[in-house]
Amino acid sequence: MLGYLRSGNKRTKTIWWALIVLTVASFVGGFIFLAGVGSDAPSRARLQGDVGSVNGEVVSVEQWQMALADQRMAYRQRFGTEPQDRDLKAVEQQAWRSLINERMVAQQAAAAGLEATDSEVLIGMRTNPPAILLAQPSFQTDGQFDVTKYQQALASPSPELAPFWAQFEAQLRKQIPVRKYQERLMASLKLSEPELKQEFHQRYDRAAATLVVVPPADTGSSAGDEATLKRIYEDYRTRMAAGARTQLEVLVLPKKYGPEETQAAMDLARSLFERAQRGEDFAQLARDHSEGPNAEKGGVIDRWVMPSELGSMIGAALAVKKPGEVIEPVQEGSRVLLIKRLDPAADTSAAKTPPPGPGAVRLAQIVIKVRPSAEAMQAQAKDAEALMKRARALKSLSKAATEKGLSTFKTGFYDQNNAPPQLFAMPEAADWGLSAKQDEVGPVFESGDEYALAQCVLQHKAGPPTRAEMGEQLKMIADAEARVDATKARADALVTALKGGQSLEAAATAAGLQVFPIQTTRAQPDPRLAGSPELLGMLYSAPAGKVIGPIRTTQGWLFARAEGVTAASDSTLNDALKGQITQEVLSRRQRGVFERMLEKMRGTSRISDLRSSMGVSGL
């Protein structure tokens, strides 16, 4: 080829040199690309078959399985049954969240130089073993953890169980530095003697008062002009300061089931309904055929159920059924339900807890799942994926949805501890939003009955809300203030009567107002004073007989006559009460500190969740 280059003309040489340069560049670039594949944590996790990563540290399938087993065991201990359907999704997400939190704290512990010694691991295995060990059948007697069996197994471990013990020792070795870090953090919080006494008096000092409220007008309100809304925003913005919060725009795509798929489930449910009508035992039918929770217990739902929880159709059907009767099959998404109303008198578990309200019922259910074809689900998943890609291209989920004639909704503002109720069936979408960038469109989320797409429309740091966030709220406050302003003349008339020497009771009666004697504390103020902390404070400093007011609130004009303060005697602050108050206050502080620490770490951590793409959700 070199000879050909030397013999060619100038144009030929130029073309061949360009080809050589491109070939060499592609060759070298290919090596560079291959060397870089898997260099980032998410890529390494995918290549290794792991389920995610936290700040470059991968989360293995085994670690995920162990965390999920712990949460399932906690659910069984609390409810006495295996989690199903939406509860299973919530358990999975709690397991993932706990795993991520533990990993973030473990990284902080490692940075602080905290480690687990062999002796600490040994003591931990003896006295505080991992929770999953407590559920091992070989360590149980009559369904309860048997310490004797466990200690015997520790004292004489067999060689074939060495990998079993090594797995849990490794888990404990990772948990101990986390515990040390938490203990160090919590130990830094103290409650001084003056703080203890202040908390004691806030709880037990009582102020007596006579209260009169001039309520807002019923009509004639106004949302206010722009100047009014601006003033209200400046007045209220600092009062409404909150922690970091997120808001999502969500598109829900219900899964579609063909008539043949639905008919098969309905036919089975109808046959079971007819068998129950002929007198067959409903509980046995549930054990044999139900795919829902508590099937092994005859499908009994272990709590009182309010008809409003079941939707209008099932709630109305239950209203006309007597105990012992079964309603006809009803389809709800991917399930067909057969529900029997139980007789509380014959339900032994019902006697343990009173009904939460009128109309509460005890139920048993048979759940038959609709079995869609794999091809139909794959097609719907592809449609959802295409819509997600379109939303990312447009940088707008609402525009992509509008193109398809679909509508989205926005969640309320939420944080780590208050997930939006609209995403109860999609907890992973809520968690994704906490660490998403503003305007980012997430992956396709899936539950038993639907797919969902989400876009992060607001990522707000801790502090006061913006004017846009308070948009509708400002109008509501303006409306409330306008109603209060409409009754100012009535409040002024009460002031005039009081200045004229009338008693608060006489002036209130003449104005057609009620008089309320109240007893209140600072820690738990009377509900009528909750919107007026300034009046509450005045009652503790005003002399007995003094009339305070009018105090303007969004609930009306308040007048109060101080009747005196009864201070709790310091002699009643005994050691037991000191211990109780100290524990409650420190627990509250510790919880707040730990939650803020996790919130800060989550905001700065690189978290990759690959469970859906790896197909391991719900192991």
N, C-alpha and C positions, 0 to 999 in steps of 0.2 A: 504494500500500500504506500510506503514511503517513496518507492520508486515512481509510482503513479503520481504522487503529489509533486515530485520534482519535475516530472515530464509534462504536467498539465499547464494550462494557461492560468492567468491570474484569477479569473472568475472561478475556475474549478478548484483552485487551491483554497480560496476563501470559503467555499461551500464545505469542503472536506474538513478544514480546520474548525469551522463552526460545529459540525457534527461530532468531531472528537471532543470538543469542549463540553457539549451537551451530554455526551455519553459518560464522560468522566464525572461531571457534576451530578448526574442522576445516580451513578454508581456510589459515589461518596455520600450523597444525600440519603440514599436508601439505607446505608449502614447507620448514618446518624439517626434516621427515623426509627429503625429497628432497635437501636440502642436506647432510644427514649421511650419506646412503648413500655408501659408498665412502671415508668419512673414516678408517676404521681400516685398518691394513695388509692383513689378510686379505681384507677386502672389496674394497680397491683391486686386490689381486692377482687376485681372481676376475674383476672387471670388465675388467681389462687382459689377461686370458688368461695370467697368469703362474702359476708352479708353487708359489709360497710366498713367505715373507718372513722376515726376521731383524731384530728390533728396528725394525720399520717400513720396512726397506729390502727391496724386492721382489726375488725371484729369477726371472729371465726364463726362458722356454723355451729360448732360445739358450744361456744360461749353463749350464742343466741339460744340454743336448745336448753341450756342449763337455766338461763334467766327466765325463759318461758315456762319451764317446769316449776320454778319457784313461784311464779305468779299464779299458775294453775292450781298449785297446792294451796296457796293462800285463798283462792276463790273457793275451793272445795271445803276448806276449814270454815269459811264464813257462811256459805250457803248450802253446804251438804250435797252438792251436785257438780257435774262438769259444766263449764261454760259452753254455751251454744250461741250460734248466730251472732247478733250484735254484741252480746256479752263477750263472746270469744274475741271479736275485734278489739274491744276495749281492753281485755286482758293482754292481748298481743302487744298493743301499743303501750300499755303500762310497763310490760316487760322490756320493750325497746327503750322507753324513756329511762327506766331504772338502770339499764345497762349503759346507756350513754352518760347519764349522770355519774355513775360509779367510775366510768373510764375517765371522765374529765377531772373528777376529784383525785383519782389515782395519779394522774399526771401532775397535779399540783403537789400531791404528797411526795412523789418522786423528786420534783424540783426542790422540795424542802428537805430532801435527804432522808426521808422516813422509809424504813425497811422492816421486814418481818424476820425475826430470828428463828432458828430451828426450835428453840424452847417455846417461843410464843405460838408457833404453829402446833406443837405438841399439846400445849395447854389448851389452845383453842379447839383442837379436835376433841379433847376430852370434855371441855366445859361449854363450848359454844360452837357446835358443829354447823356447817352450812345447812340451811333450811331444808334443802332437798333430801338430805340424809334422814331427816325426821320422818319422811314419808315412805322410806324403804320398807317393804313388807317384812323383810327378815329382821327388822328392829322393832316390830310392833307386836302387841298383844291385845286382842279384841279391838283392833282398829286404832289403838293408841300407842304412841311412842313408848317403848320399854327401855328405860335407862340401863337396866341390868343386862339385857341382851346386847345393847350397844357397847357397854363397857367390857363385856366378855369378848366380843369380836375385836375390840381394840387390843385387849391384853394378849390374844393369841391369834394374830392374823395368819391366814393360810397363804401359801405362795401364789396360788392361782388367783387370789383376790388382790394381789399387789398393785396391778394397774388400776383397779377400782379405787383403792385408798389413795394412790398417787394423784388421781384426777381431782379428788376433793381436797387433798393437801395443797395442790397447786392453786385451787380456787381460793382457799383460805389464805394462802400466802399473798395473794393479790388483794384480799379484802382487809387484811390487818393494817397495812399502811393507810388505807382509806379511813378506817376506824380511828387510828391515831390522829390523823389530820382533823377529823371531825371533833374528836375529844379536845384537841389543842385549841380549836376555834371556839368551841362551846365554853371551855374553861376560862377563856378571856372575858366572858360576860359575868358581871357581878351585880348584886343588888345591895346598895348601901343602906345603912340603918335609917337615914333621913328619907330615902326613897321608899323604904318599906312602910314607914309611918305615913307618908303622904298617900300611898296606895291604900293603906288601911282606912284613912279618913275619907278618901274619895268613895270608898265602898260603903262605909257605915255611918258617916255623918248625914243626918237627915234634915232637910229644910221643909217646913210647912208653909203653905201659902194659900191664898184665895185667888182664884184665877177667873178672869173674864176675857172672852175672845169676841172681837167684832169680826165676823166672818167676811170673806170676799163677796162681791156681788155675784148673783147667778148669771146675769146677762150683761150685755153692753161692753164686752171685752174688745180689745184691739191688739193685733199682732205687733203694732208699733212701726214707726218709720225707720229709715236707715240710721238716723242719729240716735234714736232710742236703742236700737239693736247694738250699735257700737258702744254706747255707754254701758249697757248691760254686760256686754262681753268683757269690758275692762273691769267691771265690778265683780264679776263672778269667775273670771278665768283662773285666778289663783286658788279659789275655793275648790275648783274641780281638777286640780292637779292630780295626776295618777302615775302609776309606774309605766314601764315600757308596755306598749300595746300594739296589736296588729289588727288589720281588717282585710278580709278576703272578698273577692268577687267570685262567685261559684256558679258553675253550670252543671246541673244534674241531668244525666241521660239514663232514664229507667231502662233496664234490660227488657227486651221484647221476647215473648215466648209464643211459639207457633200453636195453632189450635190443636194439633195432634198431641203435642207435648203436654199441654194443659189438660186435655181431655183424659189422658192416661192417669194423671194424678187425681182428677175429679172423679173418675170412675171408681178408683180404689177407695177414695174417701166416701163416696156414696154407698158402696158395698159395706163398708165398716159402719156407716150410719144406720143402714138397714139391719145389720146384725145386732147393733146396740139396741135398736128399737124392738127387736124380737126377744130381747132379754139377755143377750150375751154380756159378760162382764166387761165394762168399759176399760177398767184397769188392765185386764189381761190383753185386750185388743191393743192398748197403748204399748204394753211391753213387747208385743209381737210385731207391731207395724210402725209405731211412731218413730220419727227421726228427729224429734225435738228434745228439749231439756227434760230431765226427770222421767224419761221413758221407762227406765227400770223401776221407778216408783209409781207406775200406773199413770204417768203424765200429770201428776198433781203439781200445781203451782204453789210453792211453799210460802204463800203470803196472801193477804187480802188484796183484791183487785177492784179498783174503781171503774165503773163502766166507761167513763170518759177516756181511760187509758186505751180502750180497745177500738176506738173509732166509732163513727155514728152507726154503721151497719150492724156490727156485732153487739154494740151497746144496746141498740134498740131491740135486737133479737133476744138478748138476755133479759131485758126488762119484762118480757111476757112469759118467760120460762120459769117453771117451778123447780125447786131443788130436786135433783135426780134426772132432769130432762136434758136432752142433747139438742143443740141447734144444728141445722143443716150445714153442710160444708160451705166454707167461704174461702175464696182465693185472696191472698195478700202477697202480691209480688211473686216470688219464687216458691211460695208455700201455699198449701191448701190446709185449712184449719178445721178441725172437728172439736167442738168445745162442749163440755158437760158442766152444768151448774151443780156444785156439790152442796150437800146439806151440812151446814156448819156444826149442827149438833152431833153428826156422825163423824166429823173430821177432828181427830184428836189434836192435831197441831193448831187448829183454829182456836181452841180454848186457851192457848198460851198467850195469845196477843189479841187485844180488843180490835174491832174494826176501826179503820181510820176515819170513817165518816158514814153518813147515811147512804145507803145504796151499795156499799161494799159487798163483794161476793167472793166465794171460794170456788175455784175452777180446776178442772183437769182438762188436758188437751191431747189430741193426736195430731201430729204434724206430718204431712206428706209433702215431700219436696218435688217440685217440677223439674224434670230432667231434660234440659235443652240439649240439642245436638252440639257437638264440638265445633262443627262447621259454622253454625249460626252464631255461637259465642265469639268465634274467631273473627267473623265478619263484623260484628258489632264492636269488638275491640279495635279492629283496624279503622273503622269509621271514627271512633273516639280519638285514636292516635292521629288521624289525618286532621281532625278538628283542632287538636292540640297544636300541631305543627302550623296550621293556618293562623291560630291565635298568636303564636310566637312570631310569625312573619309580620303580622299586622301590629304586634305589640299591644293587642287589645283583645281580651276574651269576649267582651260585649259585642264588638264589631264582627268577630268570627261567628258568634252565636246568631246575630241578626241576619247574617248572610244565609243561614240555614232556617230562618224563621223560628229561632229558639230564644228563650229569655233567661237571663241570669238574675241572681239576687246577691245582696251584700250581707255579710255577717255583721253582728255588732262588734265593737272593739273587745278584744280578749287578750289574755296573757297565759303564761305557763299553767296557772292554777285555775283558770276559768275558761274552758274551751267553749266555743259557741254551740248552743243546743242543736242548730241546724246540721252540724257535722258529727252528731253522736254516732252515726253509722260509719263515718269516715274519720276516725281520730287521727290517722296518719296525715290527712290533709291539713288538719289544724296544727299538728306538730311541724309539718313542712313550712307552714306560713310563719312560724316563730323565727326561723332563721333565714327566710327567703329575702331577697332584695326587693325593694319597692318596684312595682310594675313587672316583676318576673312572673312568667307563666310556668306552673309546675307540671309534673308528669301526669299521666292518667291514673286516677285512683279508682279502686274497685271494691265494692262490697257485695254482699249476696244478691242484692236486688238492683244495683245501679252502678254506672260509671260516673265519675265526677272529674271536672276540670276546675282549676282554681288559679286566680291571679292575685298577687299581693298588691292591693291598691293603697295600703297605708302601713308604714312601719315607723311608729312614733317612739322616740326616746322618752324616758321618764320626765314628767314636767307638766305644765299647763297645756290644755288642748289648743289647737289652732281655731281660728274663726270658722273655717270650713267645717271642722269636726262638730262644732256647737251649733251649726246652722239651724236645724229644727228645734233644738233645745232652747236656743235664744228666743225663738218665736213663742215657745211655751212659757218661758219665764216672763216675756213681755206681756203675754196674755194674762198670766197670773198677777203681775204687778198692776195691770190696768184694772183688773177686778178689785184689787185691794184699794187702789186710788179712788175707785167709784164709791167706796164706803168711808172716805175720810171725813165727810161731814158728820157721819154718825159717830165716829170716834171723837171728833171735836166736841160734839154735844155732850159726850160722856165726860170729857175733860172739864167743860164748863160746869157741869153738875157737881163734879168733885171739888172744884174750886169754890163753888157756892156753899160748900159745907156738907153735902150729902155723903152718906157712906157709899162704899163701893157696891154693896148689895142693893141699896135703894136706887142708885144711879143706873145700875144694870137692869133692874126690874122695870124702871120707867122707860128704858130704851128697848125693852123686849128681849134682853139678853140673859143667857144662863150664867149661873155662878157655880164654879167648880172648886171644892176644897181638894188640895193635892198634897201629897207627900213625895218628895223626890230626893235622889242622891246624885252626886256628880257622875259616878260610874254608870248608873242606869237612870237617866233622867226620865221624867214623865213624858210620854209620847207627845203631849201638846207643847212641850218645851224643847223638843228635839231640834226644831228649826231655829231656835233662838238661844244660842249659848251665852249671849250677853245678858239676857234676862236671868238665866240660871245662875250666872256669876253674881249678879246684883242681889239675888235672894239670900246668898250666903253672907253678904256684907252689910245689907240694909238692917236698920233697927226694926224690932217688931212694931207693927202698926203702920209702917211707911208704905204708901201706895206708889208703885213703879209703873210708868207707862205714859203715853202709849209707845209700845215697841213695834215697829213695822216689820213684818215678815211676809213671805209669799203665801202664808196660810191665813193672814189677816192681821188685825191690830190687837196686841196683847196688853192687858192691864193685870197687875198682880199686887196683892197686899201681903207683905212679909209677915208671917205669924211666928217666926222664931226658928232657930237652928238648934237641933239636939246633937251635940258632939259626942261621938263614941268615946268611951273612957279608955285611956291607954292601958288600964289594968286588964281589960278583956283581951288585949293582944298577947295571948299566951304562946308558948312554944309551938303548940300544934297549929294554931292559926298562922303564926309566922311562917312555919314550914309550908303550909298550904299556899299562902299568898306568894311566897318566894318561888315556889315551884311553878305556879301559874304564870307569874310575870316573866321568869327566866325562860320558860318554855315558849312563851309568846315571842320574846326577843330572839331566842335561838332560831325559832322557825323563820322569823323575818330575815335574820342575818343569812341563814343558809339559803333561803329562797332568792335573796338578792345576789348572793355569791353565784348560785347556779345560773341565774338570769344573765349576769355579767359574763360568766364563762361561755355560756351558749352563744352570746352575742359576738364573741371573739374567736370561737372555735370553728374549725372546718369539719363539718359533719356530713358524711355521705351515707345515705340509706339505700342499699342495693337489694333489699329483701324481695321486692316485687320482680325485679329483673332476674334474680337468681332463683325465683320460684320456691322460696323457703318460708313464706308467710304462713303461719298456722301449722307449723310442724307439730 
